[in-house]
Amino acid sequence: MQRNLVEESAGERMTVSDEMLRLVERIVTNPGQRIRMNDAAAMLHMSYSDFSRNFKKMIGIGYVDFINTVRVNEAQNLLRQTNYSSGEIAEILGFGSASYFNRIFQELAQCTPSEFRRHY
């Protein structure tokens, strides 16, 4: 059962799923923009726990895992197409630090950013 949001846009009702898909599109098109889960929940007029549960149900993975996957995919593009350092890429993509970026990248890509760049 879909719950309608209170907010209406241009006379048409937006459902939670519509708003969630809009958020996902925003994340994918702007991977460096930092949107904390609290902020995302507020944007959809949901509690933190409702947002977390609904996001995972609709998208298939948790919010933070989704954000990290999108960012690592973009990092792979930047490693292939630019000469930016890992630290620069970490900053561009909104990772808190280069070490956190390196750890998440290795976890998801199964290699370090340096190894990725050498291989691709």
C-alpha positions in Angstrom: 0.0 0.0 0.0 1.5 3.3 -1.0 1.1 6.3 1.3 0.6 9.6 -0.3 2.7 12.5 0.8 1.0 15.6 2.2 2.9 17.9 -0.2 1.4 18.4 -3.6 3.2 19.7 -6.6 1.5 21.6 -9.5 -1.8 20.0 -8.5 -0.7 16.4 -8.7 -0.1 14.2 -5.8 3.3 12.6 -5.4 3.5 9.2 -3.9 6.3 8.1 -1.6 7.6 5.9 -4.4 7.6 8.9 -6.8 9.5 11.0 -4.3 11.9 8.1 -3.6 12.7 7.7 -7.3 13.3 11.4 -7.6 15.7 11.2 -4.7 17.5 8.3 -6.3 17.8 10.2 -9.6 19.2 13.2 -7.7 21.8 11.0 -6.0 22.8 9.3 -9.3 23.1 12.6 -11.2 24.9 14.4 -8.4 27.1 11.7 -6.6 29.2 14.3 -4.9 26.3 16.0 -3.2 26.1 15.0 0.4 22.5 14.1 1.5 22.5 12.6 4.9 19.9 10.0 5.6 18.2 12.3 8.2 17.9 15.0 5.5 16.6 12.5 2.9 14.0 11.3 5.4 12.9 14.8 6.0 12.7 15.6 2.3 10.2 12.7 2.0 8.4 13.7 5.2 9.3 10.4 6.9 10.9 9.4 10.1 14.5 8.1 9.9 13.4 4.5 10.5 10.5 4.6 8.0 12.8 6.1 5.4 15.4 3.5 6.0 12.9 0.6 5.8 11.1 2.0 2.7 14.4 2.8 0.8 15.7 -0.7 1.3 12.4 -2.2 0.3 12.1 -0.1 -2.8 15.7 0.0 -4.0 16.9 -3.3 -2.7 19.9 -2.1 -0.7 20.3 0.3 2.3 20.7 4.0 1.8 24.4 4.2 2.8 25.3 1.2 0.6 23.5 2.8 -2.3 25.3 6.1 -1.9 28.6 4.3 -1.6 27.9 2.2 -4.7 27.0 5.2 -6.8 30.1 7.1 -5.6 32.4 4.2 -6.3 31.0 3.8 -9.8 31.6 7.5 -10.4 35.1 7.2 -8.9 35.9 4.4 -11.4 34.8 6.8 -14.2 37.1 9.6 -12.8 40.0 7.2 -12.4 39.7 6.1 -16.0 39.1 9.6 -17.4 41.2 12.0 -15.3 44.5 12.2 -13.5 42.9 13.2 -10.2 44.4 11.7 -7.1 42.5 9.5 -4.7 42.3 12.4 -2.3 40.9 14.7 -4.9 38.3 12.1 -6.0 37.3 11.5 -2.4 36.7 15.2 -2.0 34.8 15.6 -5.3 32.5 12.7 -4.4 31.8 13.8 -0.8 33.7 11.1 1.1 34.8 12.2 4.5 38.4 11.4 3.9 40.7 9.7 1.5 41.2 6.7 3.8 37.5 6.2 4.0 37.2 6.5 0.2 40.0 4.0 -0.2 38.4 1.5 2.2 34.9 1.7 0.6 36.4 1.6 -2.9 38.4 -1.6 -2.1 35.4 -3.2 -0.4 33.1 -2.6 -3.4 35.6 -2.8 -6.4 37.7 -5.6 -4.9 40.9 -3.5 -5.6 42.4 -0.2 -4.5 41.9 2.9 -6.6 45.5 2.8 -7.7 45.2 -0.8 -8.8 42.0 0.1 -10.6 43.7 2.9 -12.5 46.6 0.7 -13.5 44.4 -2.0 -14.7 41.9 0.1 -16.6 
